[in-house]
């Protein structure tokens, strides 16, 4: 079991180095630095509140579902960050590319990834064709967290799973 865990940690670090190190380009530096904020607190909270309050039926209900999923999804994130205090990769792996004002709290799981998936999933469930737009946006935010040196791939995967499952659970229980 310990050997399997070591292999998974090694794979996680190799994927991190591949995304954070080998993919770096000035074009991506600009776009991923800015697109990562689509999973941030300001954007996700304000956009879901705006849709809930101002959108017509049935989108206002979907906006409320996204608000609820966003709020609930951050309970397991907060618990995991306290239970598994993983140091961010830019602080532990030499040569990591990072940007101005990097976060210093714990890395596992990715809150930005949790947020974007918890907000996107209710919209994709309501209108599956939105997955063509919102799915790639959520994936870009998730990958940007690795690219910016702030999260390991496993942090991002855990965030995507938490955000998606809480959002889909919220939608399922709503009916």
C-alpha positions as CSV (number, residue, x, y, z in Angstrom):
1,X,0.0,0.0,0.0
2,X,2.8,2.4,0.9
3,X,4.5,1.6,-2.4
4,X,1.3,2.4,-4.3
5,X,0.9,5.7,-2.5
6,X,4.5,6.6,-3.3
7,X,3.8,5.9,-7.0
8,X,0.7,8.1,-6.9
9,X,2.7,10.9,-5.3
10,X,5.4,10.6,-7.9
11,X,2.8,10.6,-10.8
12,X,1.1,13.7,-9.2
13,X,4.5,15.5,-9.1
14,X,5.4,14.4,-12.7
15,X,2.0,15.7,-14.0
16,X,2.5,18.9,-12.1
17,X,6.0,19.5,-13.6
18,X,4.7,18.7,-17.1
19,X,1.9,21.3,-16.8
20,X,3.7,23.9,-14.7
21,X,7.1,23.6,-16.3
22,X,6.9,22.4,-19.9
23,X,3.8,24.2,-21.0
24,X,4.9,27.7,-20.0
25,X,4.4,30.2,-22.7
26,X,3.9,34.0,-22.6
27,X,0.5,33.6,-24.3
28,X,-0.7,31.1,-21.6
29,X,0.9,33.2,-18.8
30,X,-1.4,36.0,-19.6
31,X,-4.6,34.1,-20.2
32,X,-4.4,31.5,-17.5
33,X,-3.4,34.1,-14.9
34,X,-6.6,36.0,-15.7
35,X,-9.0,33.1,-16.4
36,X,-8.1,31.4,-13.1
37,X,-10.2,34.1,-11.4
38,X,-13.4,32.7,-12.9
39,X,-13.1,30.1,-10.0
40,X,-12.4,32.8,-7.4
41,X,-14.8,33.9,-4.6
42,X,-15.7,37.3,-6.1
43,X,-16.7,36.0,-9.5
44,X,-18.5,32.8,-8.5
45,X,-20.5,34.4,-5.6
46,X,-21.4,37.6,-7.5
47,X,-22.3,35.8,-10.8
48,X,-24.5,33.2,-9.1
49,X,-26.3,35.8,-7.0
50,X,-26.8,38.0,-10.1
51,X,-28.3,35.1,-12.0
52,X,-30.5,34.1,-9.1
53,X,-31.9,37.7,-8.6
54,X,-32.1,39.0,-12.1
55,X,-32.5,36.1,-14.5
56,X,-35.9,35.0,-15.8
57,X,-37.4,31.6,-15.1
58,X,-36.0,28.9,-15.1
59,X,-32.5,30.4,-14.9
60,X,-33.1,32.1,-11.6
61,X,-33.8,28.7,-10.0
62,X,-30.6,27.3,-11.6
63,X,-28.7,30.4,-10.2
64,X,-30.0,29.6,-6.8
65,X,-29.0,26.0,-7.1
66,X,-25.5,27.1,-8.1
67,X,-25.4,29.5,-5.1
68,X,-26.4,26.7,-2.7
69,X,-24.0,24.2,-4.3
70,X,-21.2,26.8,-4.1
71,X,-21.8,27.4,-0.4
72,X,-22.2,23.7,0.6
73,X,-19.2,22.6,-1.5
74,X,-16.8,24.7,0.5
75,X,-17.6,22.9,3.8
76,X,-15.7,19.8,2.8
77,X,-13.0,22.0,1.2
78,X,-12.5,23.8,4.5
79,X,-12.5,20.5,6.5
80,X,-10.0,18.9,4.1
81,X,-7.7,21.8,4.2
82,X,-7.6,21.5,8.0
83,X,-7.4,17.7,8.0
84,X,-4.8,17.4,5.2
85,X,-2.5,20.5,5.5
86,X,-0.7,20.0,2.2
87,X,1.9,22.6,1.4
88,X,1.5,24.3,-2.0
89,X,3.8,22.9,-4.7
90,X,5.6,26.2,-5.4
91,X,6.8,26.1,-1.8
92,X,8.1,22.5,-2.0
93,X,9.2,21.8,-5.6
94,X,12.3,23.8,-6.7
95,X,11.9,25.5,-10.1
96,X,8.2,25.9,-10.0
97,X,6.8,28.7,-12.1
98,X,4.5,30.9,-10.1
99,X,3.1,34.5,-10.3
100,X,2.7,37.5,-8.1
101,X,1.1,37.1,-4.7
102,X,0.8,33.4,-4.6
103,X,-1.5,31.8,-2.0
104,X,0.1,30.5,1.2
105,X,-2.7,28.5,2.8
106,X,-3.0,24.7,2.3
107,X,-3.3,23.3,-1.2
108,X,-5.6,20.3,-0.9
109,X,-8.2,20.5,-2.3
110,X,-8.4,23.3,-4.9
111,X,-11.1,25.8,-3.8
112,X,-11.1,27.6,-7.2
113,X,-11.7,24.2,-8.9
114,X,-14.4,23.3,-6.4
115,X,-16.1,26.6,-7.0
116,X,-16.1,26.6,-10.8
117,X,-17.4,23.0,-10.9
118,X,-20.1,23.6,-8.3
119,X,-21.3,26.6,-10.2
120,X,-21.1,25.2,-13.7
121,X,-22.7,21.8,-13.0
122,X,-26.3,23.1,-12.3
123,X,-26.3,25.0,-15.5
124,X,-25.0,22.0,-17.5
125,X,-27.7,19.8,-15.8
126,X,-30.4,22.3,-16.7
127,X,-29.2,22.7,-20.3
128,X,-26.8,20.0,-21.4
129,X,-25.6,21.9,-24.5
130,X,-24.0,24.4,-22.1
131,X,-21.5,21.7,-21.3
132,X,-19.8,22.6,-24.6
133,X,-18.9,26.0,-23.1
134,X,-18.9,25.6,-19.4
135,X,-17.1,22.2,-19.4
136,X,-14.0,23.6,-21.1
137,X,-14.1,26.8,-18.9
138,X,-14.2,24.7,-15.8
139,X,-11.3,22.6,-17.1
140,X,-9.3,25.7,-18.0
141,X,-9.7,27.1,-14.4
142,X,-8.6,23.7,-13.0
143,X,-5.5,23.4,-15.2
144,X,-4.7,27.1,-14.5
145,X,-4.3,26.2,-10.8
146,X,-1.6,23.7,-11.7
147,X,0.0,26.0,-14.4
148,X,0.2,28.8,-11.8
149,X,2.1,26.6,-9.4
150,X,-0.6,26.7,-6.7
151,X,-2.0,23.1,-6.8
152,X,-1.0,19.6,-7.6
153,X,-3.2,17.7,-10.1
154,X,-4.7,15.6,-7.2
155,X,-5.7,18.9,-5.5
156,X,-7.5,19.9,-8.7
157,X,-9.1,16.5,-9.2
158,X,-10.4,16.5,-5.6
159,X,-11.8,20.0,-6.1
160,X,-13.6,18.9,-9.3
161,X,-15.0,15.8,-7.7
162,X,-16.3,17.8,-4.6
163,X,-17.7,20.6,-6.7
164,X,-19.4,18.3,-9.2
165,X,-20.9,15.9,-6.7
166,X,-22.2,18.6,-4.4
167,X,-23.7,20.5,-7.4
168,X,-25.3,17.4,-8.9
169,X,-26.6,16.3,-5.4
170,X,-28.1,19.8,-4.9
171,X,-29.8,19.6,-8.3
172,X,-31.1,16.0,-7.6
173,X,-32.4,16.9,-4.2
174,X,-34.1,20.1,-5.5
175,X,-36.6,18.2,-7.6
